[in-house]
Amino acid sequence: MHRILDNTKGDRWIWLIVILLSVISLLAVYSSVGTLAFKQGKGVEIILMKHVFMILGGIALMYFSHKLDYRYYAGISKVMMIVTIPLLLYTLVFGSHINNASRWIAIPGTGLSFQTSDLAKLALITYLARTLSRKQENIKNVKESFLPIMGSVCVVFILIALANLSTALMLFGVSILLLIIGRISIRQIAITCAAGFILLLGVIFLGPRRHTYVSRMKVFMHPELAKADKSFQSDHAKIAIATGGIFGKGPGNSTERNYLPESYSDEIYAIIVEEYGLVGGIIVVGIYVFLLYRCIKIITKAPKAFGALLACGLSFSLTIQAFANMAVAVGLGPVTGVPLPLVSMGGTSILFTSVAFGIILSVSKDIEEPKKDKPAKEDNAGPNKIIVGEIRTA
């Protein structure tokens, strides 16, 4: 154990954040899985132990991914993109149909479901960071730089949006942020946004889940006109938060966990506020804000453009997802299927989130460690350095 701790590098505050979120996750999941255990005919302890193994597996993946020099992920990104697009297509056609959406691929013999959009987030962000850093010398070139970038963003967006619009929109927003930081021209970014908007309209009004998307927007915009069954989830999330008070009902004393259909996943923040009150809710928000702060420090100090763009994309993806989940719980957004990173109970989503944390830690490790024994394969971006949205030559 002492040897492992000695070999643990990177930003120590991020490691602490991961530990805090894992502890919060164990407490919240244990409180909220009673109804799920009853439906499945299992003990709460069995479901909790499965969640514990997932968290431990995630920490192990985080450790190994942070040990790998982040510049190797530039080469891995090409393979990930080649694998991701066929997987997204396969999921749409042959994926497991859960909650009226084909988002998962069942992993034979494990009892686990693999959500391909989790892989797609890692793949697209890593690919964009690699492409933007390598194309800086001719970043304005439409054929060599813009078309491959726009094509990858739009293709991944539409393939995810057909089954999971909220995740697709967040990933598209992070992609646009990377394009801005990567010095893509405003005109080209506007074209990408226009293409994304056209695809969005097609998904909302012509896609296979168009009725679900329109219904959720109507419930959010006009809750007073919505039927009770349509606003059931959002209503009970608000009740959980309203009854939590300042200090909450105490661990394990939630009542709304018996009514919320996804109390251990999508609505876990509402359960946290109900049991730990406003104080607990603010602490959770503060942890994610502090995570964003630490990641911004890593981004501004990263010695290479690829590392800065990679850390930027992954960190904003995690924090935007967290804020989106909490916004839905408090009624600031329509109901989505977005989990709270490292807190919500989930299978492979925890593992992919852990890998994202590991990559961010790998970038931060490059800042802290002396430049020695670095691999010969650089990101081919030259000595570019990213400074608060501007890429310049060091």
N, C-alpha and C positions, 0 to 999 in steps of 0.2 A: 504493500500500500504506500509506504514511504517513497519507494522508487517511482511509483506512478505519479505521486504528487510532485516529485522533483522534475518529472518529464512533462508536467502540465504547464503549457506556456500560454501566451496571449494575455488579453486584458482580464485581470483578476476580478474586476467588477462584473464583467459579463458572466464569468463562472458563478459568482455569487447570485446574480439574477436568475440563472438557470436553476440553481439549488432552491431559491425562494419560490419560484414558480412551480417547481416540482412538488414541494411541500404543500403549497396552496392547492395544487391539483389533487393530491392524495386526500386531503381533508374534504374538499368540495365534492369529489367523486364519491367518496365513501358515504357522504350525507345524501346524495341524490340518486343512487342507483337502486334504491329499494324497490321501486315500481318495476324497473327493468328486470331485476332478479325474480320478482314474483311472476312476471309474464313468461320468463324463460324457465321457470321452475328450478332456479339455482339459488345458492346462498349468496348473500352480499359479499362475503369474504372471498368467494371464488372469483367473482367479477373484479373485485378490488385487486386480488393477486395478479390477475391477468394484466390489469392496468399498471401495477408495480413492475412487472416484467417488461412491459413496453417502455416505461420510463427508464429503467436500467439499460435496456437495449438502446434507447435513444442516447443516453449519456455515453455508452460505449462507442456508438457511431460518431458522436460529437468528438470524442477523444481521438479516434483514429483519423477522422477527416481533418481535424486541426493539426495533426502531426504531418500531414501531407502538405508540401509547399503549395501555396495557392496557385502558383503559375502553371502547375500541371493541370489545373481545372480548365485552362484555356483549350488544351487539346481534347480533354474529356467532353467539353461542351459540344463539339461536332458530332461525336457518337451519340450523345444524349438527344440532340435534335433529330438525328436520323431515326432513333428508336421511338422518340416521343410522338411524332406525327402519326405514324401507323398505329400506335397504341391508342391514341385519341380517337382515331377512326374506328378501330376495333371496338372500343368502349361504347361508342354511339350505336353501333349495330348489334353487338353481341354482349354488351356489358350487363351486369346484374341490375335489374330494374327495382330500385328501392326508393320509396317516397316519390313515385311518379317521375323518376329521373334515372337515366343510365349513366352513372358516374363511376361505377366500380367494376373492377375485374376480380373475380374470385380466384384466390390462390389455391390450387388443388392441394388437399391433404393438410391444410393448416387451419381452416376455419376463418381465415382472414380475408378481407376485401381490400384491394389495392385501388386507391383513387388516383387515376392517371393525371389529373390536374395538378397534384402535388409534385409529380415528376416534371410536368410541363413548366411549372413556375421556376424550378431550379434550372431546367434546361434553357429556357428562353432568356432568363436574366444573365446566366453565364455566357450564353452565345452573344448576346448584345454587348456585354462588357468586353468580350474578346474582339468582336468585329469593330466596335467603336474605337478601341485603343489601337488596333492595327491599321485602321483606315484614316488616321488623323492627317496624314500628308495630303490625301485627296478626299477629305470628308465631304466636300461639296459635289463630288462627282456623282451624277444620278445613277449611271449604269453600274459602276463598281461599288458604290457605297450605299446609296439610298434605296435602290430597288431590293437588294437582298435583305436589308434591315426592315423595310416596310413590309415586304412579303412575309417574312418570318413572324412579325408581330400580328399581322392581320390573319394569317392562317391559323396560328395558335389561338387567337382571340375567338374566331368563329367556331372552331372545333370545341372549345371549352364552353362558350356561351350557349350553345344549343342545349346543353344539359345543366350548366351551372353559371348563370349570368353574373351573379355577384362576384364570384372568383375571377371571371373573365374581365369584368370592369376594373377590378383592383389591379390585376396584372397589366391591363392596358395602361392604366394610369401610371404605374411604376415604369413601364416601358417608355412612355412619353417623357417622364422625368429624366430617364437615362439619356434620351435623345437630346434633351435640352442641355444637360451637363456635358454630353459628348460633342457639343458644338455643331449639331445638325442645324441647318438653316431654318429660320422661322417659317419660310414658305413651305419647305419640305415637311416640317412638323405639322403645319396646317393641313397639308394634303393627307398625311397619315391620320389626323384626327377626323377629317371629312370622310375618309374611307371607313374608319372605325364607326362613325356615326351612322353611315348607310348600312353597315353590317348589323349594327345594334337595332335599327328600325326593322330590318328584315327578321331578326331573331324574335323581337317583341311581337310583331304582328303576323309573322308567317311561320315561326319556328314551332317545333313540336310541343313546347311548354308555354305557348303564347297565352293560353287562358290563365295559367298559374301566375305568370308575370303581371298581366293586366289586373287580375284580381287582387294581388298583393299591393299594387300601387293604389288601387281604388280604396282598399281598406286603410292604407296609411294616410292617404289624402283626405278621406271622408270616413273616419272611424264611427261617427254617429249614425251613418247610414248603412254600415256593414251588418250582416247577419252575425248572430252570436257565434256560430261555428267558424266563421271566417276570421274573426278577431280573437278567437279563444286563446291562442298562444300569446299574443301581444298583451291581451288583457291580464292574464295571470302573471306574466312577467312584471307588469306594472304593479299588481297587487303585492307580489313578493317584495319589490323594492319599497313600496309605500309602507308596508308593515314592518320593515326592518328597523326603522327608526335610526337613532344615532349610533347605538352600539349593537344592534341586532338581537335576535332571539337566542343566540348562543349556538355553538356547534351541534349539529344533528337535530336541531329543533325546527327545521323548515317544515311548513305545511304545504306550500305550493309545489314542492317536488312531487306530490301525489297527483298534480293536475297538469303540470307542464310536460308536454310530450317529449321534449329533448332537454330535460333539466340537467343532464350530465354532460351535455355537449353544447348545442347552440345557445341555450339559455342558462348556462352555468354561472354567468356573472350575476344574474338575478338571484340565484340561490346564495351566492357569496354575500351579496348585499343584505338579503333577508336574514342570514345567520350572523353576519359580522357587522351589519349596519353601514351607515354612511362612512364610518371610519375605515372599515374593511374595504369598501368600494374605492375610497380615495387612495388607500395604500396600493391596491392593484393597479389603478391608473398611474400612480406615481412610479411604480416599478417599470411600466412600459415607457413612460416619458424618460426615465433615467436611462433605460436601454437605448432609446433614440439618441439621447445626449452622448452616451459613450460611443455609439456607432459613428456619430458625426465627427467626434474627435479622431476616430480611426481614419475616416474618409479624408479629412484635411491633412493628416500626417502621412498617409500612404505614399511610399516612394515611387510607385509606378501607377500609371493611368489604369491599367487593368485591375489592379487590386482595389483602387479607389472606387471605380465603377462597380466592381463586383460587390464590395461591402455596401455601397450605396443602395444598389438594387435589392439585395437580400434584406438589409436592415429596414428599409422602407416598406418592403413587402410584408415583413413580420409585424411591424408596428401599425401599418394601415389596417391589416387584418384584425389586429387586436382592438383598435379603436372602432372599427366597423361592427365587430361583435358586441362591444359594450354599448354602442349607439343604438343598436337594435333592441337590446335589453331594456334600455331606459326610454324607448319610444321615439328616438330621434331618426329612425330609418325604418324602411319596410322589412318584414321578416325575410331573412336569408338563411342559407345553410352554412354559414361561415363559423368555424370553431374558434375558441380563444387559444392562441398558440401556447403550447406546453401546459395548459391548464385543463382544457376540455378532454374528456375521455375519447380516445380514438386509437385506431391501430396504426396503420402506416403513416398517417398524418403526423403523429408524434415523431416517427423516425425521420421523415423528410425535414421537419422543422429542426430537429436536432442536427442534421447534416448542414442545414443552412447556418445554424449557430456555429458549427465547427469551422465552416469556411470563413466566416467573419473573424473568428478567433485566429485562423491561419494568417489572415491579412494583418491582424493586430500583432501577431508574433513577429512578422517581418519588420515591423516598426521597432520593436523592442530589442530584437537580437542583432548582434553584429553581423555585418554582411560577409559571411564565410560559408564555404561549401555550398554555394547556390547552384542549382542545376544549370546545365548549359543551355537548355531550352528556355529562353526568355519568352515574354509575351509578344516580342517583335514590335513593341510599340515605341522602342527607343527609350530615351531617358525622360519620357513625358511624365509630368507630375500634375495631379489635379488639385487645384486650390479653390475651394468654395465655388464650384460651378465653372471654373476656368481651367483649361488644360494649357500648360505652358512648358517650355523646355527648361529643364533644370540647369 
